[in-house]
């Protein structure tokens, strides 16, 4: 399985962002399950989930301080890449 994501180091914190479907970030049970599953892909890092609405506006789910930071970062400034989950 392939996922779009990014690993970012900012202000001494290294964290991962993973793109998911919008319904995942809108349902806390699904979001928490996704955070656990992606934790194996990004061990030892906080994982943030990101989904976009039809206009491309991102919504983030995860650690509040990181979500607050990302809400001020243009999505085009995030270095996205494809990760493979085995």
Jmol script that loads the backbone (N, CA, C; Angstrom):
load data "model"
ATOM      1  N   UNK A   1       0.847  -1.176   0.000  1.00  0.00           N
ATOM      2  CA  UNK A   1       0.000   0.000   0.000  1.00  0.00           C
ATOM      3  C   UNK A   1       0.889   1.235   0.000  1.00  0.00           C
ATOM      4  N   UNK A   2       0.515   2.236  -0.746  1.00  0.00           N
ATOM      5  CA  UNK A   2       1.276   3.478  -0.816  1.00  0.00           C
ATOM      6  C   UNK A   2       0.465   4.608  -0.183  1.00  0.00           C
ATOM      7  N   UNK A   3       1.167   5.496   0.517  1.00  0.00           N
ATOM      8  CA  UNK A   3       0.535   6.663   1.121  1.00  0.00           C
ATOM      9  C   UNK A   3       1.371   7.894   0.814  1.00  0.00           C
ATOM     10  N   UNK A   4       0.708   9.014   0.734  1.00  0.00           N
ATOM     11  CA  UNK A   4       1.395  10.293   0.585  1.00  0.00           C
ATOM     12  C   UNK A   4       1.672  10.824   1.985  1.00  0.00           C
ATOM     13  N   UNK A   5       2.858  11.348   2.177  1.00  0.00           N
ATOM     14  CA  UNK A   5       3.196  11.869   3.489  1.00  0.00           C
ATOM     15  C   UNK A   5       4.435  12.726   3.446  1.00  0.00           C
ATOM     16  N   UNK A   6       4.857  13.116   4.638  1.00  0.00           N
ATOM     17  CA  UNK A   6       6.037  13.953   4.759  1.00  0.00           C
ATOM     18  C   UNK A   6       6.606  13.797   6.162  1.00  0.00           C
ATOM     19  N   UNK A   7       7.908  13.863   6.261  1.00  0.00           N
ATOM     20  CA  UNK A   7       8.572  13.920   7.562  1.00  0.00           C
ATOM     21  C   UNK A   7       9.202  15.299   7.658  1.00  0.00           C
ATOM     22  N   UNK A   8       8.882  15.981   8.738  1.00  0.00           N
ATOM     23  CA  UNK A   8       9.325  17.367   8.908  1.00  0.00           C
ATOM     24  C   UNK A   8      10.025  17.510  10.249  1.00  0.00           C
ATOM     25  N   UNK A   9      11.114  18.254  10.259  1.00  0.00           N
ATOM     26  CA  UNK A   9      11.783  18.611  11.507  1.00  0.00           C
ATOM     27  C   UNK A   9      11.650  20.114  11.659  1.00  0.00           C
ATOM     28  N   UNK A  10      10.985  20.522  12.700  1.00  0.00           N
ATOM     29  CA  UNK A  10      10.737  21.943  12.935  1.00  0.00           C
ATOM     30  C   UNK A  10      10.809  22.212  14.430  1.00  0.00           C
ATOM     31  N   UNK A  11      11.568  23.214  14.803  1.00  0.00           N
ATOM     32  CA  UNK A  11      11.708  23.637  16.198  1.00  0.00           C
ATOM     33  C   UNK A  11      12.093  22.465  17.108  1.00  0.00           C
ATOM     34  N   UNK A  12      12.997  21.607  16.609  1.00  0.00           N
ATOM     35  CA  UNK A  12      13.512  20.499  17.396  1.00  0.00           C
ATOM     36  C   UNK A  12      12.600  19.281  17.473  1.00  0.00           C
ATOM     37  N   UNK A  13      11.470  19.301  16.757  1.00  0.00           N
ATOM     38  CA  UNK A  13      10.542  18.172  16.767  1.00  0.00           C
ATOM     39  C   UNK A  13      10.490  17.577  15.365  1.00  0.00           C
ATOM     40  N   UNK A  14      10.688  16.273  15.275  1.00  0.00           N
ATOM     41  CA  UNK A  14      10.533  15.572  14.006  1.00  0.00           C
ATOM     42  C   UNK A  14       9.192  14.859  14.043  1.00  0.00           C
ATOM     43  N   UNK A  15       8.362  15.131  13.052  1.00  0.00           N
ATOM     44  CA  UNK A  15       7.031  14.534  13.012  1.00  0.00           C
ATOM     45  C   UNK A  15       6.680  14.158  11.582  1.00  0.00           C
ATOM     46  N   UNK A  16       5.663  13.301  11.462  1.00  0.00           N
ATOM     47  CA  UNK A  16       5.220  12.834  10.150  1.00  0.00           C
ATOM     48  C   UNK A  16       3.797  13.323   9.898  1.00  0.00           C
ATOM     49  N   UNK A  17       3.520  13.594   8.629  1.00  0.00           N
ATOM     50  CA  UNK A  17       2.166  13.924   8.185  1.00  0.00           C
ATOM     51  C   UNK A  17       1.777  12.857   7.169  1.00  0.00           C
ATOM     52  N   UNK A  18       0.554  12.347   7.286  1.00  0.00           N
ATOM     53  CA  UNK A  18       0.060  11.347   6.350  1.00  0.00           C
ATOM     54  C   UNK A  18      -1.277  11.821   5.793  1.00  0.00           C
ATOM     55  N   UNK A  19      -1.421  11.731   4.481  1.00  0.00           N
ATOM     56  CA  UNK A  19      -2.673  12.126   3.823  1.00  0.00           C
ATOM     57  C   UNK A  19      -3.675  10.988   3.949  1.00  0.00           C
ATOM     58  N   UNK A  20      -4.875  11.319   4.424  1.00  0.00           N
ATOM     59  CA  UNK A  20      -5.957  10.343   4.568  1.00  0.00           C
ATOM     60  C   UNK A  20      -7.234  10.925   3.961  1.00  0.00           C
ATOM     61  N   UNK A  21      -8.255  10.097   3.864  1.00  0.00           N
ATOM     62  CA  UNK A  21      -9.548  10.576   3.387  1.00  0.00           C
ATOM     63  C   UNK A  21     -10.184  11.470   4.445  1.00  0.00           C
ATOM     64  N   UNK A  22     -11.005  12.373   3.978  1.00  0.00           N
ATOM     65  CA  UNK A  22     -11.618  13.364   4.862  1.00  0.00           C
ATOM     66  C   UNK A  22     -12.422  12.726   5.988  1.00  0.00           C
ATOM     67  N   UNK A  23     -13.135  11.631   5.694  1.00  0.00           N
ATOM     68  CA  UNK A  23     -13.966  11.017   6.731  1.00  0.00           C
ATOM     69  C   UNK A  23     -13.135  10.468   7.885  1.00  0.00           C
ATOM     70  N   UNK A  24     -11.856  10.182   7.639  1.00  0.00           N
ATOM     71  CA  UNK A  24     -10.995   9.669   8.711  1.00  0.00           C
ATOM     72  C   UNK A  24     -10.752  10.757   9.756  1.00  0.00           C
ATOM     73  N   UNK A  25     -10.404  11.960   9.324  1.00  0.00           N
ATOM     74  CA  UNK A  25     -10.139  13.028  10.296  1.00  0.00           C
ATOM     75  C   UNK A  25     -11.422  13.540  10.946  1.00  0.00           C
ATOM     76  N   UNK A  26     -12.558  13.245  10.353  1.00  0.00           N
ATOM     77  CA  UNK A  26     -13.837  13.687  10.924  1.00  0.00           C
ATOM     78  C   UNK A  26     -14.388  12.703  11.956  1.00  0.00           C
ATOM     79  N   UNK A  27     -13.766  11.533  12.079  1.00  0.00           N
ATOM     80  CA  UNK A  27     -14.227  10.515  13.019  1.00  0.00           C
ATOM     81  C   UNK A  27     -13.059  10.171  13.938  1.00  0.00           C
ATOM     82  N   UNK A  28     -13.161  10.544  15.213  1.00  0.00           N
ATOM     83  CA  UNK A  28     -12.016  10.379  16.117  1.00  0.00           C
ATOM     84  C   UNK A  28     -11.616   8.916  16.298  1.00  0.00           C
ATOM     85  N   UNK A  29     -12.569   7.983  16.257  1.00  0.00           N
ATOM     86  CA  UNK A  29     -12.207   6.565  16.365  1.00  0.00           C
ATOM     87  C   UNK A  29     -11.367   6.128  15.173  1.00  0.00           C
ATOM     88  N   UNK A  30     -11.818   6.472  13.963  1.00  0.00           N
ATOM     89  CA  UNK A  30     -11.055   6.126  12.764  1.00  0.00           C
ATOM     90  C   UNK A  30      -9.698   6.821  12.769  1.00  0.00           C
ATOM     91  N   UNK A  31      -9.684   8.078  13.185  1.00  0.00           N
ATOM     92  CA  UNK A  31      -8.432   8.841  13.202  1.00  0.00           C
ATOM     93  C   UNK A  31      -7.430   8.218  14.168  1.00  0.00           C
ATOM     94  N   UNK A  32      -7.883   7.833  15.355  1.00  0.00           N
ATOM     95  CA  UNK A  32      -6.969   7.233  16.323  1.00  0.00           C
ATOM     96  C   UNK A  32      -6.445   5.884  15.841  1.00  0.00           C
ATOM     97  N   UNK A  33      -7.278   5.098  15.172  1.00  0.00           N
ATOM     98  CA  UNK A  33      -6.813   3.832  14.595  1.00  0.00           C
ATOM     99  C   UNK A  33      -5.767   4.092  13.508  1.00  0.00           C
ATOM    100  N   UNK A  34      -6.015   5.108  12.684  1.00  0.00           N
ATOM    101  CA  UNK A  34      -5.057   5.456  11.633  1.00  0.00           C
ATOM    102  C   UNK A  34      -3.731   5.913  12.235  1.00  0.00           C
ATOM    103  N   UNK A  35      -3.792   6.710  13.294  1.00  0.00           N
ATOM    104  CA  UNK A  35      -2.563   7.161  13.951  1.00  0.00           C
ATOM    105  C   UNK A  35      -1.753   5.968  14.450  1.00  0.00           C
ATOM    106  N   UNK A  36      -2.426   4.984  15.038  1.00  0.00           N
ATOM    107  CA  UNK A  36      -1.726   3.791  15.524  1.00  0.00           C
ATOM    108  C   UNK A  36      -1.095   3.016  14.374  1.00  0.00           C
ATOM    109  N   UNK A  37      -1.836   2.839  13.286  1.00  0.00           N
ATOM    110  CA  UNK A  37      -1.303   2.049  12.177  1.00  0.00           C
ATOM    111  C   UNK A  37      -0.134   2.756  11.494  1.00  0.00           C
ATOM    112  N   UNK A  38      -0.198   4.069  11.355  1.00  0.00           N
ATOM    113  CA  UNK A  38       0.899   4.786  10.717  1.00  0.00           C
ATOM    114  C   UNK A  38       2.099   4.947  11.643  1.00  0.00           C
ATOM    115  N   UNK A  39       1.901   4.732  12.935  1.00  0.00           N
ATOM    116  CA  UNK A  39       3.003   4.795  13.887  1.00  0.00           C
ATOM    117  C   UNK A  39       4.088   3.778  13.580  1.00  0.00           C
ATOM    118  N   UNK A  40       3.706   2.647  12.961  1.00  0.00           N
ATOM    119  CA  UNK A  40       4.711   1.642  12.605  1.00  0.00           C
ATOM    120  C   UNK A  40       5.550   2.077  11.405  1.00  0.00           C
ATOM    121  N   UNK A  41       4.974   2.917  10.556  1.00  0.00           N
ATOM    122  CA  UNK A  41       5.706   3.442   9.395  1.00  0.00           C
ATOM    123  C   UNK A  41       6.679   4.544   9.819  1.00  0.00           C
ATOM    124  N   UNK A  42       6.300   5.286  10.850  1.00  0.00           N
ATOM    125  CA  UNK A  42       7.115   6.402  11.347  1.00  0.00           C
ATOM    126  C   UNK A  42       7.392   6.207  12.837  1.00  0.00           C
ATOM    127  N   UNK A  43       8.202   5.207  13.203  1.00  0.00           N
ATOM    128  CA  UNK A  43       8.412   4.897  14.615  1.00  0.00           C
ATOM    129  C   UNK A  43       9.076   6.035  15.382  1.00  0.00           C
ATOM    130  N   UNK A  44       8.565   6.260  16.575  1.00  0.00           N
ATOM    131  CA  UNK A  44       9.133   7.273  17.462  1.00  0.00           C
ATOM    132  C   UNK A  44       8.761   8.703  17.127  1.00  0.00           C
ATOM    133  N   UNK A  45       7.945   8.886  16.096  1.00  0.00           N
ATOM    134  CA  UNK A  45       7.542  10.241  15.695  1.00  0.00           C
ATOM    135  C   UNK A  45       6.060  10.459  15.956  1.00  0.00           C
ATOM    136  N   UNK A  46       5.695  11.678  16.360  1.00  0.00           N
ATOM    137  CA  UNK A  46       4.276  11.991  16.365  1.00  0.00           C
ATOM    138  C   UNK A  46       3.770  11.972  14.920  1.00  0.00           C
ATOM    139  N   UNK A  47       2.584  11.421  14.698  1.00  0.00           N
ATOM    140  CA  UNK A  47       1.991  11.368  13.368  1.00  0.00           C
ATOM    141  C   UNK A  47       0.784  12.287  13.334  1.00  0.00           C
ATOM    142  N   UNK A  48       0.697  13.073  12.285  1.00  0.00           N
ATOM    143  CA  UNK A  48      -0.427  13.969  12.055  1.00  0.00           C
ATOM    144  C   UNK A  48      -1.140  13.497  10.795  1.00  0.00           C
ATOM    145  N   UNK A  49      -2.463  13.435  10.858  1.00  0.00           N
ATOM    146  CA  UNK A  49      -3.256  13.081   9.686  1.00  0.00           C
ATOM    147  C   UNK A  49      -3.703  14.356   8.995  1.00  0.00           C
ATOM    148  N   UNK A  50      -3.739  14.339   7.669  1.00  0.00           N
ATOM    149  CA  UNK A  50      -4.172  15.497   6.901  1.00  0.00           C
ATOM    150  C   UNK A  50      -5.149  15.054   5.824  1.00  0.00           C
ATOM    151  N   UNK A  51      -6.251  15.780   5.734  1.00  0.00           N
ATOM    152  CA  UNK A  51      -7.228  15.557   4.667  1.00  0.00           C
ATOM    153  C   UNK A  51      -7.601  16.912   4.093  1.00  0.00           C
ATOM    154  N   UNK A  52      -8.053  16.909   2.849  1.00  0.00           N
ATOM    155  CA  UNK A  52      -8.440  18.153   2.199  1.00  0.00           C
ATOM    156  C   UNK A  52      -9.914  18.105   1.811  1.00  0.00           C
ATOM    157  N   UNK A  53     -10.538  19.288   1.834  1.00  0.00           N
ATOM    158  CA  UNK A  53     -11.917  19.361   1.346  1.00  0.00           C
ATOM    159  C   UNK A  53     -11.890  19.582  -0.163  1.00  0.00           C
ATOM    160  N   UNK A  54     -13.059  19.774  -0.755  1.00  0.00           N
ATOM    161  CA  UNK A  54     -13.144  19.913  -2.212  1.00  0.00           C
ATOM    162  C   UNK A  54     -12.399  21.134  -2.743  1.00  0.00           C
ATOM    163  N   UNK A  55     -12.103  22.096  -1.890  1.00  0.00           N
ATOM    164  CA  UNK A  55     -11.345  23.283  -2.302  1.00  0.00           C
ATOM    165  C   UNK A  55      -9.839  23.114  -2.095  1.00  0.00           C
ATOM    166  N   UNK A  56      -9.461  22.003  -1.494  1.00  0.00           N
ATOM    167  CA  UNK A  56      -8.044  21.768  -1.225  1.00  0.00           C
ATOM    168  C   UNK A  56      -7.581  22.286   0.118  1.00  0.00           C
ATOM    169  N   UNK A  57      -8.507  22.788   0.929  1.00  0.00           N
ATOM    170  CA  UNK A  57      -8.157  23.301   2.248  1.00  0.00           C
ATOM    171  C   UNK A  57      -7.875  22.130   3.184  1.00  0.00           C
ATOM    172  N   UNK A  58      -6.702  22.124   3.826  1.00  0.00           N
ATOM    173  CA  UNK A  58      -6.350  20.987   4.678  1.00  0.00           C
ATOM    174  C   UNK A  58      -7.011  21.052   6.053  1.00  0.00           C
ATOM    175  N   UNK A  59      -7.271  19.865   6.599  1.00  0.00           N
ATOM    176  CA  UNK A  59      -7.693  19.686   7.990  1.00  0.00           C
ATOM    177  C   UNK A  59      -6.713  18.692   8.594  1.00  0.00           C
ATOM    178  N   UNK A  60      -6.221  19.007   9.792  1.00  0.00           N
ATOM    179  CA  UNK A  60      -5.225  18.166  10.441  1.00  0.00           C
ATOM    180  C   UNK A  60      -5.806  17.535  11.699  1.00  0.00           C
ATOM    181  N   UNK A  61      -5.279  16.349  12.040  1.00  0.00           N
ATOM    182  CA  UNK A  61      -5.677  15.646  13.264  1.00  0.00           C
ATOM    183  C   UNK A  61      -4.423  15.083  13.893  1.00  0.00           C
ATOM    184  N   UNK A  62      -4.247  15.339  15.175  1.00  0.00           N
ATOM    185  CA  UNK A  62      -3.089  14.814  15.884  1.00  0.00           C
ATOM    186  C   UNK A  62      -2.713  15.732  17.025  1.00  0.00           C
ATOM    187  N   UNK A  63      -1.442  15.717  17.353  1.00  0.00           N
ATOM    188  CA  UNK A  63      -0.954  16.523  18.470  1.00  0.00           C
ATOM    189  C   UNK A  63      -1.277  17.995  18.255  1.00  0.00           C
ATOM    190  N   UNK A  64      -1.912  18.586  19.233  1.00  0.00           N
ATOM    191  CA  UNK A  64      -2.450  19.948  19.069  1.00  0.00           C
ATOM    192  C   UNK A  64      -1.402  20.998  18.735  1.00  0.00           C
ATOM    193  N   UNK A  65      -0.232  20.930  19.365  1.00  0.00           N
ATOM    194  CA  UNK A  65       0.789  21.939  19.085  1.00  0.00           C
ATOM    195  C   UNK A  65       1.267  21.850  17.638  1.00  0.00           C
ATOM    196  N   UNK A  66       1.384  20.626  17.127  1.00  0.00           N
ATOM    197  CA  UNK A  66       1.824  20.445  15.743  1.00  0.00           C
ATOM    198  C   UNK A  66       0.714  20.849  14.778  1.00  0.00           C
ATOM    199  N   UNK A  67      -0.520  20.478  15.095  1.00  0.00           N
ATOM    200  CA  UNK A  67      -1.666  20.871  14.261  1.00  0.00           C
ATOM    201  C   UNK A  67      -1.754  22.391  14.184  1.00  0.00           C
ATOM    202  N   UNK A  68      -1.568  23.058  15.305  1.00  0.00           N
ATOM    203  CA  UNK A  68      -1.606  24.533  15.329  1.00  0.00           C
ATOM    204  C   UNK A  68      -0.510  25.109  14.429  1.00  0.00           C
ATOM    205  N   UNK A  69       0.683  24.532  14.510  1.00  0.00           N
ATOM    206  CA  UNK A  69       1.786  24.980  13.662  1.00  0.00           C
ATOM    207  C   UNK A  69       1.445  24.778  12.186  1.00  0.00           C
ATOM    208  N   UNK A  70       0.969  23.573  11.832  1.00  0.00           N
ATOM    209  CA  UNK A  70       0.672  23.259  10.434  1.00  0.00           C
ATOM    210  C   UNK A  70      -0.452  24.112   9.858  1.00  0.00           C
ATOM    211  N   UNK A  71      -1.358  24.567  10.703  1.00  0.00           N
ATOM    212  CA  UNK A  71      -2.460  25.391  10.210  1.00  0.00           C
ATOM    213  C   UNK A  71      -1.964  26.715   9.635  1.00  0.00           C
ATOM    214  N   UNK A  72      -0.730  27.087   9.964  1.00  0.00           N
ATOM    215  CA  UNK A  72      -0.151  28.340   9.464  1.00  0.00           C
ATOM    216  C   UNK A  72       0.820  28.126   8.306  1.00  0.00           C
ATOM    217  N   UNK A  73       1.040  26.854   7.944  1.00  0.00           N
ATOM    218  CA  UNK A  73       1.989  26.523   6.881  1.00  0.00           C
ATOM    219  C   UNK A  73       1.228  26.264   5.579  1.00  0.00           C
ATOM    220  N   UNK A  74       1.598  26.936   4.494  1.00  0.00           N
ATOM    221  CA  UNK A  74       0.941  26.643   3.211  1.00  0.00           C
ATOM    222  C   UNK A  74       1.190  25.184   2.818  1.00  0.00           C
ATOM    223  N   UNK A  75       0.151  24.522   2.372  1.00  0.00           N
ATOM    224  CA  UNK A  75       0.267  23.102   2.018  1.00  0.00           C
ATOM    225  C   UNK A  75       1.306  22.885   0.917  1.00  0.00           C
ATOM    226  N   UNK A  76       1.488  23.879   0.074  1.00  0.00           N
ATOM    227  CA  UNK A  76       2.476  23.768  -1.007  1.00  0.00           C
ATOM    228  C   UNK A  76       3.914  23.810  -0.487  1.00  0.00           C
ATOM    229  N   UNK A  77       4.109  24.239   0.754  1.00  0.00           N
ATOM    230  CA  UNK A  77       5.446  24.311   1.338  1.00  0.00           C
ATOM    231  C   UNK A  77       5.872  22.985   1.982  1.00  0.00           C
ATOM    232  N   UNK A  78       4.949  22.023   2.056  1.00  0.00           N
ATOM    233  CA  UNK A  78       5.255  20.732   2.673  1.00  0.00           C
ATOM    234  C   UNK A  78       5.871  19.814   1.613  1.00  0.00           C
ATOM    235  N   UNK A  79       7.034  19.216   1.909  1.00  0.00           N
ATOM    236  CA  UNK A  79       7.709  18.348   0.926  1.00  0.00           C
ATOM    237  C   UNK A  79       7.100  16.936   0.892  1.00  0.00           C
ATOM    238  N   UNK A  80       6.054  16.748   0.119  1.00  0.00           N
ATOM    239  CA  UNK A  80       5.326  15.475   0.046  1.00  0.00           C
ATOM    240  C   UNK A  80       6.141  14.423  -0.703  1.00  0.00           C
ATOM    241  N   UNK A  81       5.978  13.176  -0.278  1.00  0.00           N
ATOM    242  CA  UNK A  81       6.554  12.049  -1.018  1.00  0.00           C
ATOM    243  C   UNK A  81       5.673  10.826  -0.803  1.00  0.00           C
ATOM    244  N   UNK A  82       5.920   9.783  -1.570  1.00  0.00           N
ATOM    245  CA  UNK A  82       5.151   8.558  -1.468  1.00  0.00           C
ATOM    246  C   UNK A  82       5.911   7.555  -0.612  1.00  0.00           C
ATOM    247  N   UNK A  83       5.212   6.972   0.366  1.00  0.00           N
ATOM    248  CA  UNK A  83       5.774   5.949   1.230  1.00  0.00           C
ATOM    249  C   UNK A  83       5.054   4.640   0.961  1.00  0.00           C
ATOM    250  N   UNK A  84       5.776   3.544   1.044  1.00  0.00           N
ATOM    251  CA  UNK A  84       5.189   2.223   0.841  1.00  0.00           C
ATOM    252  C   UNK A  84       5.101   1.512   2.180  1.00  0.00           C
ATOM    253  N   UNK A  85       3.899   1.000   2.479  1.00  0.00           N
ATOM    254  CA  UNK A  85       3.666   0.229   3.697  1.00  0.00           C
ATOM    255  C   UNK A  85       3.640  -1.241   3.308  1.00  0.00           C
ATOM    256  N   UNK A  86       4.406  -2.048   4.009  1.00  0.00           N
ATOM    257  CA  UNK A  86       4.439  -3.483   3.727  1.00  0.00           C
ATOM    258  C   UNK A  86       3.607  -4.236   4.738  1.00  0.00           C
TER     259      UNK A  86
END
end "model"
wireframe off; spacefill off
backbone 0.3
color backbone group
